[in-house]
Amino acid sequence: MTTAELLGTDPGWIIGVKAVLVFGICVISTLMAVWTERRVLAKMQLRTGPNRVGKFGLLQSLSDGVKLALKEDIIPAAADKVVFIIAPIIATAMCFMSFAVIPMTGEVNLFGHQTALQLTDLPVGVLYILAVTSIGVYGVVLAGWSSGSTYPLLGGLRSSAQVISYEIAMGLSLVAVFIYAGSMSTSVIVDSQHQNIWNAVVLFPSFIIYVISMVGETNRAPFDLAEAEGELVGGFHTEYSSLKFALFFLAEYVNIIAVSALAATLFLGGYHAPPGLGFTEQWLGGWFTFFWFIAKVNLFFFIFMWLRGTLPRLRYDQFMKFGWKVLIPSSLAWILIVATLRVMQQQGANRAVVIAFTAGIVLLLMAVSSLVDRNKAKSQEPIADIDNEAPDFPVPSLPHLRSINVSGGQQ
């Protein structure tokens, strides 16, 4: 029985229970993610981190949430109040909706009913996730526009450009996965990796492009141009306070967990155990597969923390240039290669032919890279000395040729 058929037999009350479970997992994961990030970054920077509220500071995130909820809620006089209130709700709701098609376990027994910890299975599940995450960015853009202030507006504009750029790269990086798996369903993509090598190995360029794009998609360092505390005070949420600010904070971390869960699903085999540990999937009646899923999500979340603790923020022009001139062309070239290899495999091409084609592509890329490096080196060569004859028109003297008399004399 396929996952779609299994989920199709779920009664309404089972769907409700799973929805509550998924929501609880997202909220608890957010609280633990905030605590983990603060502790890990503290270790990287030789600090202690939260250690007062609860054992090891585990209740610090919960106390911060309560504190934000009890603070005074301030709405600027120049703000569009309706949009100002709706924006954080849109951003948060869309992040939770993306978990509807993420398979977190295999077949398990839930209150005497055989099901899987997945709300539904759509034939275009991955496109659904991309759609709802894109709508979630409207919350950021509307928050910046409705605040009636300059810095939030700049943050909203940056966010819109950022999403347009890196959504394209992210979507293109997934095309190779669709070609290889033959489906856009998340459960089918997970099953296609069960007896085969993970997509992170077979489609390594797609994996790297997706990992980079998901950092840009979530406005995280070094791509946090929409917030940019050093430039825009706080970016799009500068004017927000109390519970509305807490919703944006929640949306950011739920979005991080969502893109990490999608990465684990598409590239690391989803809830399946690593090669050689497949026997563990039967432990606890199949619920142990949830442990493998959470472990893979935490791996990607650690990458987020590592990048934040080590890399400085990019300039905006560098950020946009990298998205449009590096990631998108690389994705298009890789899609052509994967499609060609897939067609050759389906037509029964000899393995030696496939290997020769792959080796030819590698050699071609090396040759192009060598030419680019050579041209770059030539462009950096020192220019020959030019005749320094005095021009026939008056010019001011160069700063390094002036001798300034500090005591007030003539130059």
C-alpha positions in Angstrom: 0.0 0.0 0.0 1.4 3.4 -1.0 1.5 6.3 1.4 -1.3 8.1 -0.5 -3.5 5.0 -0.2 -2.6 4.7 3.5 -3.4 8.3 4.2 -6.6 8.0 2.2 -8.1 5.6 4.8 -7.6 8.1 7.8 -10.8 9.1 9.5 -11.4 12.7 10.4 -10.4 12.4 14.0 -7.0 10.8 13.1 -6.3 13.7 10.8 -7.2 16.1 13.6 -4.8 14.3 16.0 -2.0 14.4 13.5 -2.6 18.1 12.8 -2.2 18.8 16.6 0.9 16.6 16.8 2.5 18.4 13.8 1.7 21.8 15.3 3.1 20.8 18.7 6.2 19.4 17.1 6.8 22.7 15.2 6.2 24.9 18.4 8.4 22.7 20.6 11.1 22.5 17.9 11.1 26.3 17.7 11.6 26.7 21.4 14.4 24.2 21.4 15.9 25.7 18.2 16.2 29.1 19.9 17.8 27.6 23.0 20.1 25.4 20.9 21.3 28.3 18.7 22.1 30.5 21.6 24.0 27.8 23.4 25.9 26.7 20.3 26.8 30.2 19.3 28.0 30.8 22.8 30.3 27.8 22.6 31.7 29.0 19.3 32.3 32.5 20.8 33.7 31.2 24.1 30.6 32.4 26.1 28.2 30.6 28.4 24.8 31.3 26.8 21.4 31.0 28.7 21.9 29.0 31.9 19.6 30.6 34.5 16.0 29.8 33.7 15.5 26.1 34.2 18.1 23.4 34.0 20.8 24.5 31.5 18.6 27.4 30.7 16.0 25.2 28.8 13.1 27.4 29.8 14.7 30.6 28.6 12.9 30.5 25.2 9.6 29.9 26.9 10.1 32.8 29.3 11.1 35.1 26.5 7.9 34.2 24.7 5.8 35.0 27.8 7.7 38.3 28.2 7.0 39.3 24.6 3.3 38.5 24.9 2.9 40.6 28.1 4.7 43.7 26.7 2.8 46.7 25.5 1.6 46.5 21.9 2.5 49.7 20.1 1.2 50.5 16.6 2.8 53.5 14.9 0.5 56.4 14.0 1.5 56.3 10.4 1.0 52.6 10.0 -1.8 50.9 8.0 -3.3 49.2 11.0 -5.2 46.4 9.2 -2.2 45.3 7.1 0.1 45.9 10.0 -1.8 43.4 12.1 -2.4 40.8 9.3 1.2 40.7 8.1 2.7 38.6 11.0 -0.3 36.3 10.9 0.3 35.6 7.2 4.0 35.0 7.8 3.4 32.5 10.6 0.4 30.6 9.1 2.1 29.9 5.8 5.2 28.4 7.6 3.0 25.9 9.5 1.0 25.0 6.4 4.1 23.7 4.6 4.4 20.8 7.0 1.1 19.3 5.7 2.9 17.2 3.1 6.2 16.5 4.9 6.5 12.7 5.7 7.9 12.5 9.2 7.6 8.7 9.8 6.8 5.5 7.9 3.8 3.4 8.7 3.0 3.5 12.4 0.1 2.7 14.7 -1.7 5.7 16.1 -4.5 4.9 18.5 -5.1 1.5 16.9 -5.1 2.9 13.3 -2.3 2.3 10.8 -1.2 5.6 9.3 1.9 7.7 8.8 2.8 11.0 10.5 1.9 13.0 7.4 -1.3 15.0 7.0 -1.8 14.5 3.2 0.2 13.4 0.2 -0.2 15.5 -3.0 1.1 14.6 -6.4 2.6 18.0 -6.5 3.6 18.2 -2.8 6.9 19.9 -3.4 5.3 22.7 -5.5 2.7 23.1 -2.7 5.6 23.8 -0.2 7.2 26.3 -2.6 3.9 28.0 -3.0 3.0 28.5 0.6 6.5 29.6 1.6 6.4 32.1 -1.2 3.1 33.4 0.1 4.7 33.7 3.6 7.1 36.3 2.3 4.1 38.5 1.6 3.9 38.9 5.4 7.5 40.3 5.4 6.8 42.6 2.4 3.5 43.9 3.8 5.0 44.4 7.3 7.7 46.7 5.8 5.2 48.6 3.7 2.5 49.0 6.3 4.8 50.3 9.1 5.0 53.8 7.6 8.7 54.1 8.2 11.8 54.2 6.0 13.8 51.3 7.4 11.0 48.7 7.4 10.2 49.7 3.8 13.8 49.2 2.7 13.7 45.8 4.5 10.5 44.8 2.7 11.9 45.8 -0.7 15.1 43.8 -0.1 13.0 40.8 1.0 10.9 40.9 -2.2 14.0 41.1 -4.4 15.7 38.4 -2.3 12.8 36.0 -2.7 12.5 36.5 -6.4 16.1 35.7 -6.8 16.6 32.8 -4.6 13.1 31.2 -5.1 14.1 30.7 -8.8 17.4 29.1 -7.8 15.7 26.9 -5.2 13.0 25.8 -7.7 15.6 25.0 -10.4 17.7 23.0 -7.9 14.6 20.7 -7.3 14.0 20.0 -11.0 16.8 17.5 -11.1 15.2 15.7 -8.1 11.9 15.5 -10.0 13.6 14.1 -13.1 15.5 11.5 -11.1 12.5 10.4 -8.9 9.9 10.8 -11.6 7.4 12.5 -9.3 6.8 15.7 -7.3 5.2 13.8 -4.4 7.3 14.0 -1.2 6.5 10.4 -0.2 7.4 9.0 -3.6 10.7 11.0 -3.6 11.5 9.5 -0.1 10.7 6.0 -1.3 12.9 6.4 -4.4 15.9 6.9 -2.1 15.1 3.9 0.1 16.9 1.2 -1.8 19.2 3.6 -3.8 21.8 6.2 -3.0 20.6 9.4 -1.4 20.0 12.3 -3.8 22.5 14.4 -1.9 25.2 12.1 -3.4 23.7 11.5 -6.8 22.6 15.1 -7.3 25.3 16.8 -5.3 25.2 20.1 -7.3 21.5 20.3 -6.8 22.0 19.7 -3.1 24.6 22.5 -2.7 22.4 25.0 -4.7 19.4 24.1 -2.5 21.3 24.5 0.7 22.6 27.9 -0.3 19.2 29.0 -1.6 17.4 27.9 1.6 19.6 30.2 3.6 18.8 33.1 1.4 15.1 32.2 1.4 14.9 32.3 5.2 16.7 35.7 5.6 19.4 34.2 7.7 23.0 35.3 8.0 25.0 35.8 5.8 21.9 36.6 3.7 19.9 38.5 6.3 19.6 41.6 4.2 15.9 42.0 5.0 16.7 42.6 8.7 20.3 43.8 8.6 20.6 45.2 12.2 23.7 47.2 11.4 22.1 49.0 8.5 18.3 49.0 8.9 17.9 48.8 12.7 15.8 45.7 12.4 14.5 45.8 8.9 10.9 44.9 8.2 10.0 44.3 11.8 11.6 47.5 13.3 8.2 48.9 14.3 6.8 45.7 15.7 6.5 44.9 19.4 4.8 42.5 21.8 3.0 39.4 20.4 3.3 40.6 16.7 7.1 40.6 17.0 6.9 37.2 18.7 4.9 35.9 15.7 7.7 37.0 13.3 10.3 35.4 15.5 8.2 32.2 15.5 7.8 32.3 11.7 11.5 32.7 11.1 12.4 29.6 13.1 9.4 27.5 11.8 10.5 28.5 8.3 14.0 27.3 9.0 12.7 24.0 10.3 10.4 23.7 7.2 13.2 24.2 4.6 15.4 21.8 6.7 12.7 19.2 6.7 12.3 19.6 2.9 16.0 19.2 2.4 16.0 16.0 4.5 13.1 14.7 2.6 14.4 15.4 -0.9 18.1 14.8 -0.5 18.8 12.6 2.6 16.2 9.9 2.3 13.6 11.5 4.6 12.6 9.4 7.6 14.6 6.4 6.4 17.6 5.3 8.4 21.1 5.8 6.9 22.6 2.9 4.9 23.4 -0.1 7.1 20.9 0.9 9.9 17.7 -0.1 8.2 16.9 -2.6 10.9 16.2 0.3 13.3 13.2 1.4 11.3 11.1 -1.4 13.0 11.9 -0.2 16.5 9.1 1.2 18.6 6.6 0.0 16.1 8.1 2.2 13.4 8.1 5.3 15.5 11.9 5.2 15.6 11.9 6.6 12.0 10.9 9.9 13.5 14.2 10.0 15.3 16.1 9.7 12.0 13.9 12.5 10.5 14.6 14.8 13.4 18.3 14.0 13.4 18.6 15.0 9.7 16.6 18.2 10.3 18.9 19.1 13.2 21.9 18.6 10.9 20.7 21.3 8.5 19.8 23.5 11.5 23.3 23.2 12.7 24.5 24.4 9.3 22.3 27.5 9.8 23.9 28.2 13.2 27.4 27.6 11.9 27.0 30.0 9.1 25.6 32.7 11.4 28.5 32.3 13.8 31.2 32.4 11.2 30.3 34.4 8.1 29.8 38.2 7.8 26.8 39.7 6.0 27.2 40.1 2.3 26.7 43.4 0.5 23.4 43.7 -1.3 25.1 43.9 -4.7 27.2 40.8 -3.9 24.1 39.0 -2.7 22.1 39.7 -5.9 25.0 39.0 -8.2 25.6 35.6 -6.6 21.9 34.6 -7.0 21.5 35.7 -10.6 25.0 35.1 -12.1 26.1 32.0 -10.2 23.2 30.0 -8.8 20.6 30.3 -11.5 23.0 29.6 -14.5 24.6 26.7 -12.6 21.1 25.2 -12.0 20.1 25.5 -15.6 23.3 23.8 -16.8 23.0 21.0 -14.2 19.3 20.4 -15.3 20.5 19.9 -18.9 23.1 17.4 -17.8 20.8 15.4 -15.5 18.0 15.3 -18.2 20.5 14.0 -20.8 21.9 11.3 -18.4 18.3 10.3 -17.5 17.3 9.9 -21.1 20.4 7.9 -21.9 19.7 5.6 -19.0 16.0 5.1 -20.0 17.1 4.3 -23.6 19.4 1.6 -22.3 22.7 3.3 -23.0 25.8 1.4 -22.1 27.3 2.3 -18.7 30.6 3.1 -20.4 28.8 5.7 -22.6 27.2 7.3 -19.6 30.6 7.5 -17.8 32.3 8.9 -20.9 29.6 11.6 -21.2 30.0 12.5 -17.6 33.8 12.6 -17.9 33.4 14.8 -21.0 31.2 17.3 -19.1 33.7 17.4 -16.2 36.6 18.1 -18.6 34.6 20.8 -20.4 33.8 22.5 -17.1 37.4 22.4 -16.0 38.5 23.9 -19.4 35.9 26.7 -19.0 37.0 27.4 -15.5 40.6 27.5 -16.6 39.8 30.0 -19.3 37.9 32.2 -16.9 40.7 32.2 -14.4 43.2 33.0 -17.2 41.2 36.0 -18.4 40.7 37.2 -14.8 44.5 37.0 -14.3 45.1 39.0 -17.5 42.6 41.7 -16.4 44.5 42.0 -13.1 47.9 42.5 -14.8 49.5 45.9 -14.0 49.0 48.5 -16.8 52.1 49.8 -18.5 53.3 53.2 -17.5 51.6 56.0 -19.4 53.4 59.1 -20.5 53.1 61.5 -17.6 53.4 64.7 -19.6 51.5 67.6 -18.2 48.1 68.1 -19.8 47.4 71.3 -21.7 44.5 72.2 -19.3 44.6 73.1 -15.6 44.1 70.3 -13.1 44.4 70.3 -9.3 47.4 68.7 -7.7 47.0 65.2 -6.5 46.5 64.7 -2.7 49.6 62.6 -2.2 51.8 65.3 -3.9 50.7 68.1 -1.6 52.8 69.2 1.3 50.5 70.7 3.9 52.0 73.2 6.4 50.2 72.4 9.6 51.3 75.7 11.1 49.3 77.6 8.5 51.9 78.3 5.9 51.6 78.0 2.1 51.3 74.6 0.4 
